[in-house]
Amino acid sequence: MLTNNQTSSTLEMERLRALRDYDILDTPPEQEFDNITKLASLICNTPIAVIALVDEDRLWFKSVLGLDFKELPREISFAEHVIQSDNVFEVCDALEDERFSKHPSVIGHIHLRYYAGAPLIDENGYRLGTICVFDQQPKQMSEAQKEGLQILAKEIITHISLRKKAKELQVKTQRFEELLNISTVSPEIHCILDDKGELLFVNSAVTSVLEYEVEEAVGLTAWTFCYRDDIDRVVNTIEAGLALGTKQFNIDFRIVTKSGLIRWLSWNMVCKNRRWYAYGRDITENKRVENELMKLSFVASKVNNAVVINDSDNHVTWVNAAFEKITGFTLEDIKGQRLGDLIQGPGTDLELIEQARELTNRHQSFTVDLLAYRKDKQPIWLSIYNTVVFNDEGKVEIEVEIILDITEKKKAEEELQLLSLVASKTDTGVNIADGEGYTTWINHSMEKLTGYTLNELQGLRLGDILSKDEAQRELIVASRQKANNRESSIIEVQAKKKSGEPIWFSVSNTPIVNEKGKVERQIDLITDISQRKQVEKEMVEAKEQALQLSAAKEMFLSVMSHEIRTPLNAVIGMAHLLLDNDPKESQIPDLNLLRFSAENLLNIINDILDLTKMETGNVQLETIPFSMKALASDVINSLQMSVVARNNTLELICDERIPEYVKGDKTRLYQVMMNLLGNAIKFTQDGTIILEINMLSEDQDRVLLHFAVKDTGIGIAEEKLAYIFQPFIQARTDISRKYGGTGLGLTITKKMLELYGADIQVDSEEGEGTVFHFNISFEKANDYVPQVKVFTEPNMFMDKRILLVDDNEINALIAKRIFGKWGLSLDFAISGEEALEKVRDHIYDLIFMDIKMPGIDGFEATTLIRAMDGDYYKQVPILALTASTLHDEHNKFAESGMNGHILKPFKPEDMRNVLSEYLS
């Protein structure tokens, strides 16, 4: 019996074997794993997240966020506790936990206080590693966060498994890259007969030799073709040989063609398992040569075939020119010698030469195929037809040998034999059918794939037996049509084995066309692709799950932003109202702090939403004319208060050569410059910040500008430069506490510049300052003429009537207070239904429509208003009031008939600008 230690060691060895089978250790980073790590960090609200795989003596990180090393010694890792558990393992405060209070990561420079991890368990129960999160502050997860971490652990296992299956599929696919091409174009007859002499199979040579089509010949007996005078001789020879145990025969006899012609054929026959396998060569010409050799000897020197004349002792006396051309030997080289002695070599069958000589000694003619060698020692296949010529006394006078070079034919035969062998041994199913697609032969692999034997499929169409589903039938019929048109095809069909078990096949059909252009045979190469189809199905399901997760992420953040923006609207609005109502001097700092805090929270929400939209591809750049110099000046002016508060100097250096107007996304570029300058101001005290814009190049239509933001602030350590553009990452651990911020500003800036096709660079030295710089190409706006905006004074709204539709009473109260100061007549509706009634009963100059309301929402209400009869309902301006930033909702604004939207919470000056645009 195994001890506990032995059992544990065996299980560990099995676990390590399973881990290494996934072939994932020491692989490069992969985006899908990095995305999961980032998501774990967001869900658990921790700065550090890791996907770790537990190797024999180390903890290797497949993906890491917040740390700058890729592995740890296994003996000092927390992972040992995690992989022994089925659930989330959590250490709320490592300093208070006696198991970890002395741990190097706790008392060392990392200052780890919090740890949580979920085990990565594959479908076989092997614990491969963990997904874990760290923090330097004590905390405790909610149940929802734990569940989220476990879901991510399962998602990681899914990615690892799919990664392994994809590699396995690739290896298997490579095994079947060689296509087989079985040909039956031999000029000799190849056939199979049963023990009664009935033809079971014959190749297409039966047409050229006997004038029968293959279909006509199959089923007839050999005696149907045999010349009547030769039947007795052939039968006696075979019976005598079988009586002596002979299984192989070489017999020459005459056959009668369909049209009545008589031909001589030389047959090689083998009897095996009550079947005769025969190879018949047409030797009619040889026989005629034998009979007429003496008459035609005077032209022997002119024929293309080699002619050799031997004396009665088998010594060469004469050769023609064709012999010299075929073998390289001249008459002088060979005269007086035996031909067999001169043309033999290392591969020559010497026994075959001796058999031929024995036949000569018995005064018998023979035909032999022999591997011989030319004078230059190059191998060559020769077919030698030997004829003995007798004198009037019946004695051998001469031997005449007609020699044909059959090297190419032998190569073709060897290739055919190799293909036949491969077809019988390969794992790929092979189905050979006639020109109409009816099966004539299948290999053993085909029997294993389908469960059907050759006898069960012979004479039937394979598709009719294996697939009866109508959808699959259409593919099969289309493939048959292509075969009829002499076109190859490849289809993938779902079929059923003989047992009823479903199976997926890849079928490659190749039609074999004869010299008349008619399809005489079809070859199907069939492979089992069931496993590949299953992997494809799993990959599709995994992709759908990933898309659903992405959509859920976007929806969650949008809904949360709506829920947060709605009360923020009240807070910011009330702060503005209180500041505008002559507060006490002692209240002004508190109100300014309230407004600043609320707007700062709004900026954080906007950063997170901007990052999410860019990650999901929902941000597109506008292309509108604007003044680069005016934009830069606006940025500089808007930051002066922050600059003065930190005793800094802010300078603008703008190249005078820059065109007055260019085309681009002014808002995104403004945000980029504000982010970079805001950071420079925040991290600089008693120093200088410079925004420098220079023109690098210019052509007729475009201009390339270089932007640089320089400061003399705290700088960034060289080892941190690679991480500062990652989400929620700060250059030092104390920055967030000392200077504030979310760590998203540079991430958003980098992604926005990527939309421009720009790559931001950073040069910095700790304690010496920082320079961020990038290049952007803009289209020139040479023909642009700016419009002069006329600002509408508040008293110009006195005769205007507005409808505000919002189910939030606080929003209505704030709007009433703000709009009331500007002399507007304001009506309220708390639902879509009430809004429709008021629009029917009153005339409004402008309608503000909330989007998310119970019952009829803002989109539906706007659509119903636009559908009412009358020009007023088609033309009255309707603006969406929304706290949502979903990309598809922006599209729905126009679809429902809205003129635009304003995002909550809004500032009074923003609202006044909107009123001026629509009411002036």
NORLIN-V953828 format. One record per residue. N is the residue number from 1. RES is the residue in three letters. PSI is psi as a letter, one per 40 degrees, with the letter a starting at -180 (NA if undefined). Layout:
{{N	RES	PSI} {N	RES	PSI}}
This chain:
{{1	MET	h} {2	LEU	i} {3	THR	i} {4	ASN	d} {5	ASN	d} {6	GLN	d} {7	THR	d} {8	SER	d} {9	SER	d} {10	THR	d} {11	LEU	d} {12	GLU	d} {13	MET	d} {14	GLU	d} {15	ARG	d} {16	LEU	d} {17	ARG	d} {18	ALA	d} {19	LEU	d} {20	ARG	d} {21	ASP	d} {22	TYR	e} {23	ASP	f} {24	ILE	e} {25	LEU	i} {26	ASP	f} {27	THR	i} {28	PRO	i} {29	PRO	i} {30	GLU	h} {31	GLN	d} {32	GLU	d} {33	PHE	d} {34	ASP	d} {35	ASN	d} {36	ILE	d} {37	THR	d} {38	LYS	d} {39	LEU	d} {40	ALA	d} {41	SER	d} {42	LEU	d} {43	ILE	d} {44	CYS	e} {45	ASN	f} {46	THR	i} {47	PRO	e} {48	ILE	h} {49	ALA	i} {50	VAL	h} {51	ILE	h} {52	ALA	h} {53	LEU	h} {54	VAL	h} {55	ASP	a} {56	GLU	d} {57	ASP	e} {58	ARG	i} {59	LEU	h} {60	TRP	h} {61	PHE	h} {62	LYS	d} {63	SER	h} {64	VAL	h} {65	LEU	h} {66	GLY	e} {67	LEU	i} {68	ASP	f} {69	PHE	i} {70	LYS	e} {71	GLU	i} {72	LEU	i} {73	PRO	h} {74	ARG	d} {75	GLU	e} {76	ILE	e} {77	SER	i} {78	PHE	e} {79	ALA	d} {80	GLU	d} {81	HIS	d} {82	VAL	d} {83	ILE	e} {84	GLN	e} {85	SER	i} {86	ASP	e} {87	ASN	a} {88	VAL	h} {89	PHE	h} {90	GLU	h} {91	VAL	h} {92	CYS	d} {93	ASP	h} {94	ALA	d} {95	LEU	d} {96	GLU	e} {97	ASP	h} {98	GLU	d} {99	ARG	d} {100	PHE	e} {101	SER	d} {102	LYS	e} {103	HIS	i} {104	PRO	d} {105	SER	d} {106	VAL	d} {107	ILE	e} {108	GLY	a} {109	HIS	e} {110	ILE	d} {111	HIS	f} {112	LEU	h} {113	ARG	d} {114	TYR	h} {115	TYR	i} {116	ALA	i} {117	GLY	i} {118	ALA	h} {119	PRO	i} {120	LEU	h} {121	ILE	h} {122	ASP	a} {123	GLU	e} {124	ASN	e} {125	GLY	e} {126	TYR	h} {127	ARG	h} {128	LEU	d} {129	GLY	a} {130	THR	i} {131	ILE	h} {132	CYS	i} {133	VAL	i} {134	PHE	i} {135	ASP	i} {136	GLN	e} {137	GLN	i} {138	PRO	i} {139	LYS	a} {140	GLN	h} {141	MET	i} {142	SER	i} {143	GLU	d} {144	ALA	d} {145	GLN	d} {146	LYS	d} {147	GLU	d} {148	GLY	d} {149	LEU	d} {150	GLN	d} {151	ILE	d} {152	LEU	d} {153	ALA	d} {154	LYS	d} {155	GLU	d} {156	ILE	d} {157	ILE	d} {158	THR	d} {159	HIS	d} {160	ILE	d} {161	SER	d} {162	LEU	d} {163	ARG	d} {164	LYS	d} {165	LYS	d} {166	ALA	d} {167	LYS	d} {168	GLU	d} {169	LEU	d} {170	GLN	d} {171	VAL	d} {172	LYS	d} {173	THR	d} {174	GLN	d} {175	ARG	e} {176	PHE	f} {177	GLU	d} {178	GLU	h} {179	LEU	i} {180	LEU	i} {181	ASN	g} {182	ILE	h} {183	SER	i} {184	THR	f} {185	VAL	e} {186	SER	h} {187	PRO	e} {188	GLU	i} {189	ILE	h} {190	HIS	h} {191	CYS	i} {192	ILE	h} {193	LEU	i} {194	ASP	a} {195	ASP	e} {196	LYS	e} {197	GLY	e} {198	GLU	h} {199	LEU	h} {200	LEU	d} {201	PHE	i} {202	VAL	i} {203	ASN	i} {204	SER	e} {205	ALA	d} {206	VAL	d} {207	THR	d} {208	SER	d} {209	VAL	d} {210	LEU	e} {211	GLU	e} {212	TYR	i} {213	GLU	i} {214	VAL	d} {215	GLU	d} {216	GLU	d} {217	ALA	d} {218	VAL	h} {219	GLY	d} {220	LEU	i} {221	THR	i} {222	ALA	d} {223	TRP	e} {224	THR	d} {225	PHE	d} {226	CYS	h} {227	TYR	h} {228	ARG	d} {229	ASP	e} {230	ASP	e} {231	ILE	d} {232	ASP	d} {233	ARG	d} {234	VAL	d} {235	VAL	d} {236	ASN	d} {237	THR	d} {238	ILE	d} {239	GLU	d} {240	ALA	d} {241	GLY	d} {242	LEU	d} {243	ALA	d} {244	LEU	e} {245	GLY	e} {246	THR	h} {247	LYS	e} {248	GLN	h} {249	PHE	i} {250	ASN	h} {251	ILE	h} {252	ASP	h} {253	PHE	i} {254	ARG	i} {255	ILE	i} {256	VAL	h} {257	THR	i} {258	LYS	d} {259	SER	e} {260	GLY	e} {261	LEU	i} {262	ILE	h} {263	ARG	i} {264	TRP	h} {265	LEU	h} {266	SER	h} {267	TRP	h} {268	ASN	h} {269	MET	i} {270	VAL	h} {271	CYS	h} {272	LYS	h} {273	ASN	f} {274	ARG	f} {275	ARG	i} {276	TRP	h} {277	TYR	h} {278	ALA	i} {279	TYR	h} {280	GLY	h} {281	ARG	h} {282	ASP	h} {283	ILE	f} {284	THR	d} {285	GLU	d} {286	ASN	d} {287	LYS	d} {288	ARG	d} {289	VAL	d} {290	GLU	d} {291	ASN	d} {292	GLU	e} {293	LEU	d} {294	MET	d} {295	LYS	d} {296	LEU	e} {297	SER	d} {298	PHE	e} {299	VAL	e} {300	ALA	d} {301	SER	e} {302	LYS	e} {303	VAL	i} {304	ASN	d} {305	ASN	i} {306	ALA	i} {307	VAL	h} {308	VAL	h} {309	ILE	h} {310	ASN	i} {311	ASP	a} {312	SER	e} {313	ASP	e} {314	ASN	f} {315	HIS	h} {316	VAL	h} {317	THR	d} {318	TRP	i} {319	VAL	i} {320	ASN	i} {321	ALA	d} {322	ALA	d} {323	PHE	d} {324	GLU	d} {325	LYS	d} {326	ILE	d} {327	THR	d} {328	GLY	e} {329	PHE	h} {330	THR	i} {331	LEU	d} {332	GLU	d} {333	ASP	d} {334	ILE	e} {335	LYS	h} {336	GLY	e} {337	GLN	i} {338	ARG	h} {339	LEU	d} {340	GLY	d} {341	ASP	d} {342	LEU	d} {343	ILE	e} {344	GLN	i} {345	GLY	a} {346	PRO	d} {347	GLY	e} {348	THR	h} {349	ASP	g} {350	LEU	d} {351	GLU	d} {352	LEU	d} {353	ILE	d} {354	GLU	d} {355	GLN	d} {356	ALA	d} {357	ARG	d} {358	GLU	d} {359	LEU	d} {360	THR	d} {361	ASN	d} {362	ARG	e} {363	HIS	f} {364	GLN	h} {365	SER	i} {366	PHE	i} {367	THR	h} {368	VAL	i} {369	ASP	h} {370	LEU	h} {371	LEU	h} {372	ALA	a} {373	TYR	h} {374	ARG	i} {375	LYS	d} {376	ASP	e} {377	LYS	e} {378	GLN	h} {379	PRO	i} {380	ILE	h} {381	TRP	h} {382	LEU	h} {383	SER	h} {384	ILE	h} {385	TYR	h} {386	ASN	h} {387	THR	h} {388	VAL	h} {389	VAL	h} {390	PHE	i} {391	ASN	a} {392	ASP	e} {393	GLU	e} {394	GLY	e} {395	LYS	i} {396	VAL	h} {397	GLU	d} {398	ILE	i} {399	GLU	h} {400	VAL	h} {401	GLU	h} {402	ILE	h} {403	ILE	h} {404	LEU	h} {405	ASP	h} {406	ILE	f} {407	THR	d} {408	GLU	d} {409	LYS	d} {410	LYS	d} {411	LYS	d} {412	ALA	d} {413	GLU	d} {414	GLU	d} {415	GLU	d} {416	LEU	d} {417	GLN	d} {418	LEU	d} {419	LEU	d} {420	SER	d} {421	LEU	d} {422	VAL	d} {423	ALA	d} {424	SER	d} {425	LYS	e} {426	THR	i} {427	ASP	e} {428	THR	h} {429	GLY	h} {430	VAL	h} {431	ASN	h} {432	ILE	h} {433	ALA	i} {434	ASP	a} {435	GLY	d} {436	GLU	e} {437	GLY	e} {438	TYR	h} {439	THR	h} {440	THR	d} {441	TRP	i} {442	ILE	i} {443	ASN	i} {444	HIS	d} {445	SER	d} {446	MET	d} {447	GLU	d} {448	LYS	d} {449	LEU	d} {450	THR	d} {451	GLY	e} {452	TYR	i} {453	THR	i} {454	LEU	d} {455	ASN	d} {456	GLU	d} {457	LEU	d} {458	GLN	h} {459	GLY	e} {460	LEU	i} {461	ARG	h} {462	LEU	d} {463	GLY	d} {464	ASP	d} {465	ILE	d} {466	LEU	d} {467	SER	h} {468	LYS	e} {469	ASP	h} {470	GLU	d} {471	ALA	d} {472	GLN	d} {473	ARG	d} {474	GLU	d} {475	LEU	d} {476	ILE	d} {477	VAL	d} {478	ALA	d} {479	SER	d} {480	ARG	d} {481	GLN	d} {482	LYS	d} {483	ALA	d} {484	ASN	d} {485	ASN	e} {486	ARG	f} {487	GLU	h} {488	SER	i} {489	SER	i} {490	ILE	h} {491	ILE	i} {492	GLU	h} {493	VAL	i} {494	GLN	h} {495	ALA	a} {496	LYS	h} {497	LYS	i} {498	LYS	d} {499	SER	e} {500	GLY	e} {501	GLU	h} {502	PRO	i} {503	ILE	i} {504	TRP	h} {505	PHE	i} {506	SER	h} {507	VAL	h} {508	SER	h} {509	ASN	h} {510	THR	h} {511	PRO	h} {512	ILE	h} {513	VAL	h} {514	ASN	a} {515	GLU	e} {516	LYS	e} {517	GLY	e} {518	LYS	h} {519	VAL	h} {520	GLU	e} {521	ARG	i} {522	GLN	h} {523	ILE	h} {524	ASP	h} {525	LEU	h} {526	ILE	h} {527	THR	i} {528	ASP	h} {529	ILE	f} {530	SER	d} {531	GLN	d} {532	ARG	d} {533	LYS	d} {534	GLN	d} {535	VAL	d} {536	GLU	d} {537	LYS	d} {538	GLU	d} {539	MET	d} {540	VAL	d} {541	GLU	d} {542	ALA	d} {543	LYS	d} {544	GLU	d} {545	GLN	d} {546	ALA	d} {547	LEU	d} {548	GLN	d} {549	LEU	d} {550	SER	d} {551	ALA	d} {552	ALA	d} {553	LYS	d} {554	GLU	d} {555	MET	d} {556	PHE	d} {557	LEU	d} {558	SER	d} {559	VAL	d} {560	MET	d} {561	SER	d} {562	HIS	d} {563	GLU	d} {564	ILE	d} {565	ARG	d} {566	THR	d} {567	PRO	d} {568	LEU	d} {569	ASN	d} {570	ALA	d} {571	VAL	d} {572	ILE	d} {573	GLY	d} {574	MET	d} {575	ALA	d} {576	HIS	d} {577	LEU	d} {578	LEU	d} {579	LEU	d} {580	ASP	e} {581	ASN	f} {582	ASP	g} {583	PRO	i} {584	LYS	i} {585	GLU	d} {586	SER	e} {587	GLN	d} {588	ILE	d} {589	PRO	d} {590	ASP	d} {591	LEU	d} {592	ASN	d} {593	LEU	d} {594	LEU	d} {595	ARG	d} {596	PHE	d} {597	SER	d} {598	ALA	d} {599	GLU	d} {600	ASN	d} {601	LEU	d} {602	LEU	d} {603	ASN	d} {604	ILE	d} {605	ILE	d} {606	ASN	d} {607	ASP	d} {608	ILE	d} {609	LEU	d} {610	ASP	d} {611	LEU	d} {612	THR	d} {613	LYS	d} {614	MET	d} {615	GLU	d} {616	THR	e} {617	GLY	f} {618	ASN	f} {619	VAL	h} {620	GLN	h} {621	LEU	i} {622	GLU	i} {623	THR	g} {624	ILE	i} {625	PRO	i} {626	PHE	i} {627	SER	h} {628	MET	d} {629	LYS	d} {630	ALA	d} {631	LEU	d} {632	ALA	d} {633	SER	d} {634	ASP	d} {635	VAL	d} {636	ILE	d} {637	ASN	d} {638	SER	e} {639	LEU	e} {640	GLN	d} {641	MET	d} {642	SER	d} {643	VAL	d} {644	VAL	d} {645	ALA	d} {646	ARG	e} {647	ASN	f} {648	ASN	i} {649	THR	h} {650	LEU	h} {651	GLU	i} {652	LEU	h} {653	ILE	h} {654	CYS	h} {655	ASP	h} {656	GLU	e} {657	ARG	e} {658	ILE	h} {659	PRO	i} {660	GLU	d} {661	TYR	h} {662	VAL	i} {663	LYS	h} {664	GLY	a} {665	ASP	g} {666	LYS	d} {667	THR	d} {668	ARG	d} {669	LEU	d} {670	TYR	d} {671	GLN	d} {672	VAL	d} {673	MET	d} {674	MET	d} {675	ASN	d} {676	LEU	d} {677	LEU	d} {678	GLY	d} {679	ASN	d} {680	ALA	d} {681	ILE	d} {682	LYS	d} {683	PHE	e} {684	THR	h} {685	GLN	h} {686	ASP	f} {687	GLY	a} {688	THR	h} {689	ILE	h} {690	ILE	h} {691	LEU	h} {692	GLU	h} {693	ILE	h} {694	ASN	i} {695	MET	h} {696	LEU	d} {697	SER	i} {698	GLU	h} {699	ASP	a} {700	GLN	d} {701	ASP	d} {702	ARG	i} {703	VAL	h} {704	LEU	h} {705	LEU	i} {706	HIS	h} {707	PHE	h} {708	ALA	h} {709	VAL	h} {710	LYS	i} {711	ASP	i} {712	THR	f} {713	GLY	a} {714	ILE	e} {715	GLY	i} {716	ILE	h} {717	ALA	i} {718	GLU	d} {719	GLU	e} {720	LYS	e} {721	LEU	d} {722	ALA	e} {723	TYR	e} {724	ILE	e} {725	PHE	e} {726	GLN	i} {727	PRO	h} {728	PHE	f} {729	ILE	h} {730	GLN	i} {731	ALA	d} {732	ARG	i} {733	THR	d} {734	ASP	e} {735	ILE	d} {736	SER	d} {737	ARG	d} {738	LYS	d} {739	TYR	e} {740	GLY	a} {741	GLY	i} {742	THR	e} {743	GLY	e} {744	LEU	e} {745	GLY	d} {746	LEU	d} {747	THR	d} {748	ILE	d} {749	THR	d} {750	LYS	d} {751	LYS	d} {752	MET	d} {753	LEU	d} {754	GLU	d} {755	LEU	d} {756	TYR	e} {757	GLY	f} {758	ALA	i} {759	ASP	h} {760	ILE	h} {761	GLN	i} {762	VAL	h} {763	ASP	h} {764	SER	i} {765	GLU	h} {766	GLU	h} {767	GLY	e} {768	GLU	e} {769	GLY	i} {770	THR	i} {771	VAL	h} {772	PHE	h} {773	HIS	i} {774	PHE	i} {775	ASN	h} {776	ILE	h} {777	SER	h} {778	PHE	i} {779	GLU	h} {780	LYS	i} {781	ALA	g} {782	ASN	d} {783	ASP	e} {784	TYR	h} {785	VAL	h} {786	PRO	i} {787	GLN	i} {788	VAL	h} {789	LYS	h} {790	VAL	h} {791	PHE	h} {792	THR	h} {793	GLU	i} {794	PRO	d} {795	ASN	e} {796	MET	e} {797	PHE	e} {798	MET	d} {799	ASP	e} {800	LYS	i} {801	ARG	h} {802	ILE	i} {803	LEU	h} {804	LEU	h} {805	VAL	h} {806	ASP	h} {807	ASP	e} {808	ASN	h} {809	GLU	d} {810	ILE	d} {811	ASN	d} {812	ALA	d} {813	LEU	d} {814	ILE	d} {815	ALA	d} {816	LYS	d} {817	ARG	d} {818	ILE	d} {819	PHE	d} {820	GLY	d} {821	LYS	d} {822	TRP	e} {823	GLY	e} {824	LEU	i} {825	SER	h} {826	LEU	h} {827	ASP	i} {828	PHE	i} {829	ALA	h} {830	ILE	e} {831	SER	i} {832	GLY	d} {833	GLU	d} {834	GLU	d} {835	ALA	d} {836	LEU	d} {837	GLU	d} {838	LYS	d} {839	VAL	d} {840	ARG	d} {841	ASP	e} {842	HIS	i} {843	ILE	h} {844	TYR	i} {845	ASP	d} {846	LEU	i} {847	ILE	h} {848	PHE	h} {849	MET	h} {850	ASP	i} {851	ILE	d} {852	LYS	h} {853	MET	i} {854	PRO	i} {855	GLY	b} {856	ILE	h} {857	ASP	a} {858	GLY	d} {859	PHE	d} {860	GLU	d} {861	ALA	d} {862	THR	d} {863	THR	d} {864	LEU	d} {865	ILE	d} {866	ARG	d} {867	ALA	e} {868	MET	i} {869	ASP	h} {870	GLY	i} {871	ASP	d} {872	TYR	d} {873	TYR	d} {874	LYS	d} {875	GLN	d} {876	VAL	h} {877	PRO	h} {878	ILE	h} {879	LEU	h} {880	ALA	h} {881	LEU	h} {882	THR	i} {883	ALA	e} {884	SER	i} {885	THR	f} {886	LEU	h} {887	HIS	d} {888	ASP	d} {889	GLU	d} {890	HIS	d} {891	ASN	d} {892	LYS	d} {893	PHE	d} {894	ALA	d} {895	GLU	d} {896	SER	e} {897	GLY	e} {898	MET	i} {899	ASN	e} {900	GLY	a} {901	HIS	i} {902	ILE	h} {903	LEU	h} {904	LYS	i} {905	PRO	i} {906	PHE	i} {907	LYS	i} {908	PRO	d} {909	GLU	d} {910	ASP	d} {911	MET	d} {912	ARG	d} {913	ASN	d} {914	VAL	d} {915	LEU	d} {916	SER	d} {917	GLU	d} {918	TYR	e} {919	LEU	e} {920	SER	NA}}
